[in-house]
Amino acid sequence: MPVPLAPYPTPPAPFTPPTPNAGAQSQLVCSGCRNLLMYPAGAPSVCCAVCSTVTTVPAPGTEMAQLVCGGCHTLLMYVRGATSVQCSCCHTVNLAMEGNQVAHVNCGNCRMLLMYQYSARSVKCAVCSFVTSVGASPGRDQKPSN
């Protein structure tokens, strides 16, 4: 039996780049379940498909920042410039510092990278409880903490 031949494929349509902002999407964190939500740009609010919480979209031009909650390790989004952020999951109040207010040092015991406020004289490691003096030479003014 003869095999029917397939017709020649149609040539692909020429590529046309999308117009600016056409179908543009933004994202924010659901204020109920903390899932990342994507929504069309310009929407005033977003309803989460998981928990049905309606989250208000920040005004256009509002700069947002993120931090990880020190209590439950949930990603939090907040308006840049805020000094503290309360977690909606565990209610921990987290200190929100800008990049120019913090510095980094390795723990003098376990070498974990630690972040501290510029005005601090020492920083305690959350992993091993070692207290590392800031600005001191290694081995000086450092002690394990209980």
DSSP file with accessible surface (Angstrom, degrees, kcal/mol):
  #  RESIDUE AA STRUCTURE BP1 BP2  ACC     N-H-->O    O-->H-N    N-H-->O    O-->H-N    TCO  KAPPA ALPHA  PHI   PSI    X-CA   Y-CA   Z-CA
    1    1 A M              0   0  224      0, 0.0     2,-0.1     0, 0.0     0, 0.0   0.000 360.0 360.0 360.0 137.7    0.0    0.0    0.0
    2    2 A P        -     0   0  122      0, 0.0     0, 0.0     0, 0.0     0, 0.0  -0.386 360.0-126.3 -73.8 145.8    1.3    3.4   -0.8
    3    3 A V        -     0   0  123     -2,-0.1     2,-0.1     1,-0.0     0, 0.0  -0.787  26.8-118.2 -90.6 128.1    2.2    5.7    2.1
    4    4 A P        -     0   0  118      0, 0.0     2,-0.3     0, 0.0    -1,-0.0  -0.419  28.0-126.2 -66.9 143.1    0.4    9.1    1.9
    5    5 A L        -     0   0  165     -2,-0.1     0, 0.0     1,-0.0     0, 0.0  -0.697  17.2-123.7 -89.9 141.5    2.9   12.0    1.7
    6    6 A A        -     0   0   89     -2,-0.3    -1,-0.0     1,-0.1     0, 0.0  -0.566  32.0-107.6 -80.6 145.0    2.6   14.9    4.1
    7    7 A P        -     0   0  119      0, 0.0    -1,-0.1     0, 0.0     3,-0.1  -0.303  45.6 -84.7 -67.8 159.7    2.2   18.3    2.6
    8    8 A Y        -     0   0  222      1,-0.1     2,-0.1     3,-0.0     0, 0.0  -0.384  53.4-106.4 -61.2 139.5    5.2   20.7    2.7
    9    9 A P        -     0   0  117      0, 0.0    -1,-0.1     0, 0.0    -3,-0.0  -0.386  34.4-108.5 -68.1 149.1    5.3   22.6    6.0
   10   10 A T        -     0   0  127      1,-0.1     3,-0.1    -3,-0.1     0, 0.0  -0.511  40.4-101.4 -74.9 144.7    4.3   26.2    5.9
   11   11 A P        -     0   0  112      0, 0.0    -1,-0.1     0, 0.0    -3,-0.0  -0.351  45.3 -98.6 -65.7 146.9    7.1   28.6    6.4
   12   12 A P        -     0   0  122      0, 0.0     3,-0.1     0, 0.0     0, 0.0  -0.321  41.0-102.3 -65.6 149.7    7.4   30.0    9.9
   13   13 A A        -     0   0   89      1,-0.1     3,-0.1    -3,-0.1    -3,-0.0  -0.441  45.3 -98.1 -68.9 144.0    5.9   33.5   10.5
   14   14 A P        -     0   0  114      0, 0.0     2,-0.3     0, 0.0    -1,-0.1  -0.355  43.9-102.2 -63.9 147.0    8.5   36.2   10.6
   15   15 A F        -     0   0  170     -3,-0.1     0, 0.0     1,-0.0     0, 0.0  -0.523  36.7-172.6 -72.9 129.4    9.6   37.3   14.2
   16   16 A T        -     0   0  110     -2,-0.3     3,-0.1    -3,-0.1    -3,-0.0  -0.984  23.5-128.1-121.9 118.4    8.0   40.5   15.4
   17   17 A P        -     0   0   95      0, 0.0     2,-0.0     0, 0.0     0, 0.0  -0.335  32.3-103.5 -64.7 145.4    9.3   41.7   18.7
   18   18 A P        -     0   0  103      0, 0.0     3,-0.1     0, 0.0     5,-0.0  -0.347  37.5-104.2 -67.1 151.0    6.7   42.5   21.3
   19   19 A T    >   -     0   0   97      1,-0.1     3,-2.1    -3,-0.1    -3,-0.0  -0.442  52.9 -81.4 -71.4 149.3    5.8   46.1   21.9
   20   20 A P  T 3  S+     0   0  118      0, 0.0    -1,-0.1     0, 0.0     3,-0.1  -0.242 113.4   4.9 -55.8 138.3    7.2   47.6   25.1
   21   21 A N  T >  S+     0   0  147      1,-0.2     3,-1.1    -3,-0.1     2,-0.7   0.450  89.3 140.2  67.7   1.2    5.2   46.7   28.2
   22   22 A A  T <  S-     0   0   55     -3,-2.1    -1,-0.2     1,-0.3     3,-0.1  -0.668  86.1  -7.4 -75.8 116.5    2.8   44.5   26.2
   23   23 A G  T 3  S+     0   0   76     -2,-0.7    -1,-0.3     1,-0.2    -2,-0.1   0.670  94.4 166.9  74.1  14.2    2.2   41.5   28.5
   24   24 A A    <   -     0   0   33     -3,-1.1    17,-2.6    17,-0.1     2,-0.3  -0.353  17.9-157.4 -63.2 141.8    4.8   42.7   31.0
   25   25 A Q  E     -A   40   0A 119     15,-0.3     2,-0.3    -3,-0.1    -4,-0.0  -0.915  11.4-167.5-123.9 150.3    4.6   40.9   34.3
   26   26 A S  E     -A   39   0A  47     13,-2.8    13,-2.4    -2,-0.3     2,-0.3  -0.749  12.4-141.2-122.3 174.2    5.8   41.8   37.7
   27   27 A Q  E     +A   38   0A 106     -2,-0.3     2,-0.3    11,-0.2    11,-0.2  -0.975  20.0 165.8-141.0 153.1    6.1   39.7   40.9
   28   28 A L  E     -A   37   0A  12      9,-2.0     9,-3.6    -2,-0.3     2,-0.4  -0.955  40.1 -95.8-154.3 167.9    5.5   40.0   44.6
   29   29 A V  E     -A   36   0A  15     -2,-0.3     7,-0.2     7,-0.2     2,-0.1  -0.783  42.3-111.9 -94.0 132.5    5.3   37.7   47.6
   30   30 A C     >  -     0   0    0      5,-3.1     4,-1.1    -2,-0.4    24,-0.1  -0.396  17.0-142.6 -60.7 132.4    1.8   36.6   48.7
   31   31 A S  T  4 S+     0   0   58      2,-0.1    -1,-0.2     1,-0.1    23,-0.1   0.609  95.8  44.6 -75.6  -8.0    1.0   38.2   52.1
   32   32 A G  T  4 S+     0   0   38     21,-0.1    -1,-0.1     3,-0.1    22,-0.0   0.898 131.2   8.7 -96.7 -62.0   -0.8   35.0   53.1
   33   33 A C  T  4 S-     0   0   44      2,-0.1    -2,-0.1    20,-0.1    -3,-0.0   0.439  91.1-122.9-106.3  -1.8    1.3   31.9   52.2
   34   34 A R     <  +     0   0   49     -4,-1.1    41,-0.1     1,-0.2     2,-0.1   0.608  59.1 147.3  70.7  14.5    4.5   33.7   51.1
   35   35 A N        -     0   0   74     -6,-0.1    -5,-3.1     1,-0.1     2,-0.4  -0.487  57.3-103.9 -73.8 153.7    4.5   32.1   47.6
   36   36 A L  E     -A   29   0A 100     -7,-0.2     2,-0.4    -2,-0.1    -7,-0.2  -0.661  39.9-159.2 -79.4 126.1    5.9   34.2   44.8
   37   37 A L  E     -A   28   0A  18     -9,-3.6    -9,-2.0    -2,-0.4     2,-0.4  -0.897   7.8-156.6-110.4 137.1    3.1   35.6   42.6
   38   38 A M  E     +A   27   0A 112     -2,-0.4   -11,-0.2   -11,-0.2   -13,-0.0  -0.911  21.8 168.9-108.0 140.7    3.4   36.8   39.1
   39   39 A Y  E     -A   26   0A  23    -13,-2.4   -13,-2.8    -2,-0.4     2,-0.1  -0.973  40.8 -87.0-148.4 157.3    0.8   39.3   37.8
   40   40 A P  E >   -A   25   0A  82      0, 0.0     3,-1.8     0, 0.0   -15,-0.3  -0.445  55.6 -99.7 -68.0 138.1    0.3   41.6   34.8
   41   41 A A  T 3  S+     0   0   56    -17,-2.6   -18,-0.1     1,-0.2   -17,-0.1  -0.290 108.3  32.0 -57.2 136.7    1.9   45.0   35.2
   42   42 A G  T 3  S+     0   0   80      1,-0.3    -1,-0.2    -3,-0.1   -17,-0.0   0.288  80.3 137.8  98.5  -9.1   -0.6   47.7   36.3
   43   43 A A    <   -     0   0   23     -3,-1.8    -1,-0.3     1,-0.1     3,-0.1  -0.465  47.5-147.8 -69.9 139.4   -2.8   45.4   38.4
   44   44 A P  S    S+     0   0  103      0, 0.0    13,-2.3     0, 0.0     2,-0.3   0.784  76.5   2.1 -79.1 -26.0   -3.9   47.0   41.7
   45   45 A S  E     -B   56   0B  57     11,-0.3     2,-0.4     2,-0.0    11,-0.2  -0.977  64.0-138.8-155.1 164.1   -4.0   43.7   43.6
   46   46 A V  E     -B   55   0B  17      9,-2.6     9,-3.1    -2,-0.3     2,-0.6  -0.994   8.6-146.0-133.4 133.5   -3.4   40.0   43.1
   47   47 A C  E     -B   54   0B  84     -2,-0.4     2,-0.2     7,-0.2     7,-0.2  -0.880  25.4-127.2 -99.3 123.3   -5.4   37.0   44.4
   48   48 A C     >  -     0   0    2      5,-2.5     4,-1.5    -2,-0.6   -11,-0.0  -0.506   6.5-150.1 -71.6 132.7   -3.2   34.0   45.3
   49   49 A A  T  4 S+     0   0  102     -2,-0.2    -1,-0.1     2,-0.2   -12,-0.0   0.722  94.4  49.2 -75.0 -18.5   -4.3   30.8   43.6
   50   50 A V  T  4 S+     0   0  107      3,-0.1    -1,-0.2     1,-0.1    -2,-0.0   0.940 131.5   8.5 -86.0 -51.4   -3.0   28.7   46.5
   51   51 A C  T  4 S-     0   0   46      2,-0.1    -2,-0.2     0, 0.0     3,-0.1   0.423  89.4-126.3-115.3  -1.0   -4.5   30.4   49.6
   52   52 A S     <  +     0   0   88     -4,-1.5     2,-0.3     1,-0.2    -3,-0.1   0.608  55.7 150.6  64.4  16.2   -6.9   33.0   48.0
   53   53 A T        -     0   0   46     -6,-0.1    -5,-2.5     1,-0.0     2,-0.6  -0.594  43.8-134.7 -76.3 136.7   -5.4   35.9   49.9
   54   54 A V  E     -B   47   0B  87     -2,-0.3     2,-0.5    -7,-0.2    -7,-0.2  -0.841  21.2-164.3 -94.5 120.9   -5.6   39.2   48.1
   55   55 A T  E     -B   46   0B  13     -9,-3.1    -9,-2.6    -2,-0.6     2,-0.3  -0.921  17.1-127.9-108.5 128.4   -2.3   41.1   48.2
   56   56 A T  E     -B   45   0B 113     -2,-0.5   -11,-0.3   -11,-0.2   -13,-0.0  -0.558  22.7-126.2 -74.9 136.7   -2.2   44.8   47.3
   57   57 A V        -     0   0   22    -13,-2.3    -1,-0.1    -2,-0.3   -29,-0.0  -0.662  28.2-112.8 -82.8 132.4    0.4   45.7   44.7
   58   58 A P        -     0   0   47      0, 0.0     3,-0.1     0, 0.0    -1,-0.1  -0.280  43.9 -86.9 -61.5 153.8    2.8   48.5   45.8
   59   59 A A    >   -     0   0   64      1,-0.1     3,-2.0     2,-0.1     0, 0.0  -0.249  56.3 -87.8 -60.0 147.1    2.5   51.8   43.9
   60   60 A P  T 3  S+     0   0  135      0, 0.0    -1,-0.1     0, 0.0     3,-0.1  -0.278 116.0  27.6 -57.1 139.7    4.6   52.0   40.7
   61   61 A G  T 3  S+     0   0   81      1,-0.3     2,-0.4    -3,-0.1    -2,-0.1   0.343  83.5 137.5  89.7  -7.6    8.1   53.3   41.4
   62   62 A T    <   -     0   0   53     -3,-2.0     2,-0.5    -4,-0.1    -1,-0.3  -0.611  51.4-135.8 -73.7 123.8    8.2   51.9   44.9
   63   63 A E        -     0   0  130     -2,-0.4    17,-2.9    17,-0.2     2,-0.3  -0.692  21.8-160.6 -83.9 128.5   11.6   50.3   45.5
   64   64 A M  E     -C   79   0C  59     -2,-0.5     2,-0.3    15,-0.3    15,-0.2  -0.771   7.6-169.1-108.1 153.3   11.3   46.9   47.3
   65   65 A A  E     -C   78   0C   8     13,-3.0    13,-2.4    -2,-0.3     2,-0.3  -0.848   9.9-141.1-131.8 168.3   14.0   45.0   49.1
   66   66 A Q  E     +C   77   0C 108     -2,-0.3     2,-0.3    11,-0.2    11,-0.2  -0.955  18.3 170.4-132.3 151.0   14.2   41.5   50.5
   67   67 A L  E     -C   76   0C  30      9,-2.1     9,-3.4    -2,-0.3     2,-0.5  -0.970  34.1-113.3-150.9 161.5   15.5   39.8   53.6
   68   68 A V  E     -C   75   0C  87     -2,-0.3     7,-0.2     7,-0.2     2,-0.1  -0.868  39.2-112.3 -98.4 128.1   15.3   36.3   55.2
   69   69 A C     >  -     0   0    0      5,-2.7     4,-1.4    -2,-0.5    24,-0.0  -0.361  15.0-144.9 -60.6 132.9   13.4   36.2   58.5
   70   70 A G  T  4 S+     0   0   57      1,-0.2    -1,-0.2     2,-0.2    23,-0.0   0.684  95.6  48.3 -72.4 -17.5   15.8   35.4   61.4
   71   71 A G  T  4 S+     0   0   44      3,-0.1    -1,-0.2    21,-0.1    -2,-0.0   0.918 132.5   4.8 -88.6 -48.9   13.0   33.4   63.1
   72   72 A C  T  4 S-     0   0   47      2,-0.1    -2,-0.2    20,-0.1    -1,-0.0   0.368  90.6-119.8-122.5   1.8   11.6   31.1   60.4
   73   73 A H     <  +     0   0  145     -4,-1.4     2,-0.3     1,-0.2    -3,-0.1   0.757  58.2 152.9  65.1  27.0   13.9   31.7   57.4
   74   74 A T        -     0   0   32      1,-0.1    -5,-2.7    -6,-0.0     2,-0.4  -0.678  51.7-111.2 -84.8 141.1   11.0   32.9   55.2
   75   75 A L  E     -C   68   0C  75     -2,-0.3     2,-0.4    -7,-0.2    -7,-0.2  -0.594  38.2-163.8 -72.4 125.3   11.8   35.3   52.4
   76   76 A L  E     -C   67   0C   3     -9,-3.4    -9,-2.1    -2,-0.4     2,-0.4  -0.918   9.3-156.5-113.9 139.8   10.3   38.7   53.2
   77   77 A M  E     +C   66   0C  44     -2,-0.4     2,-0.3   -11,-0.2   -11,-0.2  -0.925  22.3 164.6-110.6 141.6    9.7   41.6   50.9
   78   78 A Y  E     -C   65   0C  23    -13,-2.4   -13,-3.0    -2,-0.4     2,-0.3  -0.961  45.1 -82.7-150.7 163.9    9.5   45.2   52.2
   79   79 A V  E >   -C   64   0C  79     -2,-0.3     3,-1.9   -15,-0.2   -15,-0.3  -0.560  56.4-107.5 -72.3 127.2    9.6   48.8   51.0
   80   80 A R  T 3  S+     0   0  107    -17,-2.9   -17,-0.2    -2,-0.3    -1,-0.1  -0.278 104.7  38.5 -56.9 136.5   13.2   49.9   50.8
   81   81 A G  T 3  S+     0   0   55      1,-0.4    -1,-0.2    -3,-0.1    17,-0.1   0.194  79.5 133.9 105.7 -15.3   14.1   52.3   53.6
   82   82 A A    <   -     0   0   37     -3,-1.9    -1,-0.4     1,-0.1     3,-0.1  -0.383  48.1-150.1 -64.9 146.1   12.1   50.5   56.3
   83   83 A T  S    S+     0   0  107      1,-0.2    13,-2.3    -3,-0.1     2,-0.3   0.739  76.6  14.8 -90.8 -25.3   14.1   50.1   59.5
   84   84 A S  E     -D   95   0D  62     11,-0.3     2,-0.4     2,-0.0    -1,-0.2  -0.989  61.2-156.3-147.3 155.5   12.4   46.9   60.6
   85   85 A V  E     -D   94   0D  18      9,-2.6     9,-3.4    -2,-0.3     2,-0.5  -0.996  11.7-145.3-135.2 126.5   10.1   44.2   59.1
   86   86 A Q  E     -D   93   0D 121     -2,-0.4     2,-0.3     7,-0.2     7,-0.2  -0.813  22.8-125.9 -94.6 128.6    7.7   42.0   61.0
   87   87 A C     >  -     0   0    1      5,-2.7     4,-1.3    -2,-0.5   -11,-0.0  -0.531   7.8-150.5 -71.6 132.4    7.3   38.4   59.6
   88   88 A S  T  4 S+     0   0   57     -2,-0.3    -1,-0.1     2,-0.2   -12,-0.0   0.640  93.5  50.8 -79.1 -12.4    3.7   37.5   58.9
   89   89 A C  T  4 S+     0   0   64      3,-0.1    -1,-0.1     1,-0.0    -2,-0.0   0.932 131.6   7.1 -88.2 -52.9    4.5   33.8   59.6
   90   90 A C  T  4 S-     0   0   47      2,-0.1    -2,-0.2     0, 0.0    -1,-0.0   0.418  91.5-125.9-113.0  -2.2    6.3   33.8   63.0
   91   91 A H     <  +     0   0  123     -4,-1.3     2,-0.2     1,-0.2    -3,-0.1   0.614  52.7 155.9  67.0  16.4    5.8   37.5   63.9
   92   92 A T        -     0   0   51     -6,-0.1    -5,-2.7     1,-0.1     2,-0.7  -0.532  42.9-131.3 -69.6 136.9    9.6   38.0   64.5
   93   93 A V  E     -D   86   0D  92     -7,-0.2     2,-0.4    -2,-0.2    -7,-0.2  -0.846  26.7-160.4 -91.8 117.8   10.6   41.7   64.1
   94   94 A N  E     -D   85   0D  15     -9,-3.4    -9,-2.6    -2,-0.7     2,-0.4  -0.830  17.9-122.6-103.2 137.5   13.7   41.7   61.8
   95   95 A L  E     -D   84   0D 109     -2,-0.4     2,-0.7   -11,-0.2   -11,-0.3  -0.642  23.9-151.9 -76.5 125.9   16.1   44.6   61.5
   96   96 A A        -     0   0    5    -13,-2.3     2,-0.4    -2,-0.4   -29,-0.0  -0.900  19.0-180.0-104.7 108.9   16.3   45.8   57.9
   97   97 A M        -     0   0   48     -2,-0.7     2,-0.1     2,-0.0   -15,-0.1  -0.893  24.3-125.5-111.9 141.1   19.7   47.3   57.2
   98   98 A E    >   -     0   0   47     -2,-0.4     3,-2.1     1,-0.1     4,-0.4  -0.378  34.1-103.5 -74.2 161.9   20.8   48.8   53.9
   99   99 A G  G >  S+     0   0   62      1,-0.3     3,-0.8     2,-0.2    -1,-0.1   0.786 120.6  57.5 -59.3 -27.8   23.9   47.5   52.2
  100  100 A N  G 3  S+     0   0  126      1,-0.2    -1,-0.3     3,-0.0    -2,-0.0   0.481 101.8  56.9 -85.1   1.1   25.9   50.6   53.3
  101  101 A Q  G <  S+     0   0   84     -3,-2.1    17,-1.9    16,-0.0     2,-0.3   0.428 101.3  63.5-105.4  -3.2   25.1   50.0   57.0
  102  102 A V  E <   -E  117   0E  13     -3,-0.8     2,-0.3    -4,-0.4    15,-0.2  -0.862  55.4-169.9-125.0 157.6   26.5   46.4   57.3
  103  103 A A  E     -E  116   0E  12     13,-2.7    13,-2.5    -2,-0.3     2,-0.3  -0.859  17.2-128.1-135.2 172.2   29.9   44.7   56.9
  104  104 A H  E     +E  115   0E 111     -2,-0.3     2,-0.3    11,-0.2    11,-0.2  -0.936  24.0 167.9-127.4 148.0   31.0   41.1   56.7
  105  105 A V  E     -E  114   0E  40      9,-2.1     9,-3.4    -2,-0.3     2,-0.3  -0.979  34.8-113.1-151.2 151.1   33.6   39.1   58.6
  106  106 A N  E     -E  113   0E  67     -2,-0.3     7,-0.2     7,-0.2     6,-0.1  -0.718  42.6-101.2 -86.1 140.3   34.4   35.3   58.8
  107  107 A C     >  -     0   0    0      5,-2.8     4,-1.1    -2,-0.3    -1,-0.1  -0.327  24.7-133.3 -57.8 136.1   33.7   33.6   62.2
  108  108 A G  T  4 S+     0   0   30      2,-0.1    -1,-0.1     1,-0.1    23,-0.1   0.604 100.3  33.6 -69.8  -9.4   37.0   33.2   64.1
  109  109 A N  T  4 S+     0   0   99      3,-0.1    -1,-0.1    21,-0.1    -2,-0.0   0.821 133.6  15.9-109.5 -59.8   36.1   29.6   64.9
  110  110 A C  T  4 S-     0   0   53      2,-0.1    -2,-0.1    20,-0.0    -3,-0.0   0.439  90.9-125.5-102.0  -2.6   34.1   27.9   62.1
  111  111 A R     <  +     0   0  158     -4,-1.1    -3,-0.1     1,-0.2     2,-0.1   0.588  51.9 158.1  69.9  12.5   34.8   30.5   59.3
  112  112 A M        -     0   0   92     -6,-0.1    -5,-2.8     1,-0.1     2,-0.4  -0.435  50.6-109.0 -63.5 138.6   31.1   31.1   58.6
  113  113 A L  E     -E  106   0E 106     -7,-0.2     2,-0.3    -2,-0.1    -7,-0.2  -0.609  41.9-165.5 -73.2 124.2   30.5   34.4   56.8
  114  114 A L  E     -E  105   0E  15     -9,-3.4    -9,-2.1    -2,-0.4     2,-0.4  -0.864  12.0-148.4-114.2 148.2   28.9   36.8   59.3
  115  115 A M  E     +E  104   0E 113     -2,-0.3     2,-0.3   -11,-0.2   -11,-0.2  -0.934  23.9 169.8-114.5 138.8   27.1   40.1   58.7
  116  116 A Y  E     -E  103   0E  34    -13,-2.5   -13,-2.7    -2,-0.4     2,-0.2  -0.966  38.3 -95.0-146.0 160.8   27.2   42.8   61.3
  117  117 A Q  E >   -E  102   0E  88     -2,-0.3     3,-2.2   -15,-0.2   -15,-0.2  -0.524  38.2-119.3 -75.9 142.0   26.3   46.5   61.8
  118  118 A Y  T 3  S+     0   0  146    -17,-1.9    -1,-0.1     1,-0.3   -16,-0.1   0.845 111.6  55.5 -52.5 -35.7   29.2   48.9   61.3
  119  119 A S  T 3  S+     0   0   96    -18,-0.2    -1,-0.3     2,-0.0     2,-0.1   0.615  84.4 109.4 -77.8  -7.3   28.9   50.2   64.8
  120  120 A A    <   -     0   0   35     -3,-2.2     3,-0.1     1,-0.1    -4,-0.0  -0.361  53.2-160.7 -71.3 146.0   29.3   46.8   66.4
  121  121 A R  S    S+     0   0  220      1,-0.3    13,-2.7    12,-0.1     2,-0.3   0.623  77.4   9.0 -96.3 -19.8   32.5   45.9   68.2
  122  122 A S  E     -F  133   0F  59     11,-0.3     2,-0.4    13,-0.1    -1,-0.3  -0.975  63.2-147.1-153.2 163.5   31.9   42.1   68.0
  123  123 A V  E     -F  132   0F  20      9,-2.4     9,-3.0    -2,-0.3     2,-0.5  -1.000  13.5-138.8-138.9 135.8   29.6   39.6   66.3
  124  124 A K  E     -F  131   0F 108     -2,-0.4     2,-0.3     7,-0.2     7,-0.2  -0.833  22.1-125.1 -97.5 130.9   28.3   36.2   67.7
  125  125 A C     >  -     0   0    0      5,-2.8     4,-1.5    -2,-0.5   -11,-0.0  -0.551   8.5-152.6 -74.6 130.7   28.2   33.3   65.3
  126  126 A A  T  4 S+     0   0  103     -2,-0.3    -1,-0.1     2,-0.2   -12,-0.0   0.688  93.1  51.4 -76.1 -16.8   24.7   31.7   65.1
  127  127 A V  T  4 S+     0   0   96      3,-0.1    -1,-0.1     1,-0.1    -2,-0.0   0.936 130.9   7.4 -85.6 -50.7   26.3   28.4   64.1
  128  128 A C  T  4 S-     0   0   41      2,-0.1    17,-0.2    16,-0.0    -2,-0.2   0.411  90.9-123.7-116.5   0.4   29.0   27.8   66.8
  129  129 A S     <  +     0   0   42     -4,-1.5    16,-1.4     1,-0.2     2,-0.2   0.623  57.0 151.7  66.0  16.0   28.3   30.7   69.2
  130  130 A F  E     - G   0 144F  22     14,-0.2    -5,-2.8    -6,-0.1     2,-0.6  -0.569  42.1-135.6 -76.7 139.7   31.8   32.0   68.9
  131  131 A V  E     -FG 124 143F  18     12,-2.2    12,-1.0    -2,-0.2     2,-0.5  -0.877  18.7-163.8-100.5 118.1   32.2   35.8   69.5
  132  132 A T  E     -F  123   0F   4     -9,-3.0    -9,-2.4    -2,-0.6     2,-0.2  -0.903  14.9-134.2-104.1 124.5   34.5   37.4   66.9
  133  133 A S  E     -F  122   0F  19     -2,-0.5     2,-0.5     7,-0.4     3,-0.3  -0.563  21.6-127.5 -73.8 140.2   35.8   40.9   67.6
  134  134 A V  S    S+     0   0   36    -13,-2.7     3,-0.1    -2,-0.2    -1,-0.1  -0.763  88.1   7.0 -92.8 127.6   35.5   43.2   64.7
  135  135 A G  S    S+     0   0   84     -2,-0.5     2,-0.2     1,-0.3    -1,-0.2   0.353 100.8 117.9  87.1  -7.0   38.7   45.0   63.7
  136  136 A A  S    S-     0   0   28     -3,-0.3    -1,-0.3     4,-0.1     3,-0.1  -0.607  74.0-101.4 -89.6 154.2   40.9   43.0   66.1
  137  137 A S    >   -     0   0   55     -2,-0.2     3,-1.9     1,-0.1    -4,-0.1  -0.421  55.5 -80.8 -70.6 151.6   43.7   40.7   64.8
  138  138 A P  T 3  S+     0   0  120      0, 0.0    -1,-0.1     0, 0.0     3,-0.1  -0.200 116.8  24.2 -56.4 137.9   42.8   37.0   64.8
  139  139 A G  T 3  S+     0   0   63      1,-0.3     3,-0.4    -3,-0.1     2,-0.4   0.184  98.1 107.1  95.0 -19.8   43.1   35.3   68.1
  140  140 A R  S <  S-     0   0  145     -3,-1.9    -7,-0.4     1,-0.2    -1,-0.3  -0.785  88.6  -3.8 -94.3 141.0   42.6   38.5   70.2
  141  141 A D  S    S+     0   0  112     -2,-0.4     2,-0.4     1,-0.2    -1,-0.2   0.824  98.4 127.6  55.6  32.5   39.4   39.3   72.1
  142  142 A Q        +     0   0   44     -3,-0.4    -1,-0.2   -10,-0.1   -10,-0.2  -0.981  26.7 159.1-122.2 136.7   37.7   36.2   70.9
  143  143 A K  E     -G  131   0F 135    -12,-1.0   -12,-2.2    -2,-0.4     2,-0.1  -0.996  43.6-101.2-151.3 150.2   36.0   33.6   73.0
  144  144 A P  E     -G  130   0F 100      0, 0.0     2,-0.4     0, 0.0   -14,-0.2  -0.480  40.6-143.8 -67.5 145.2   33.4   30.9   72.8
  145  145 A S              0   0   42    -16,-1.4     0, 0.0   -17,-0.2     0, 0.0  -0.885 360.0 360.0-114.1 146.0   30.1   32.0   74.2
  146  146 A N              0   0  191     -2,-0.4   -17,-0.0   -16,-0.0    -1,-0.0  -0.448 360.0 360.0 -89.1 360.0   27.6   29.9   76.1
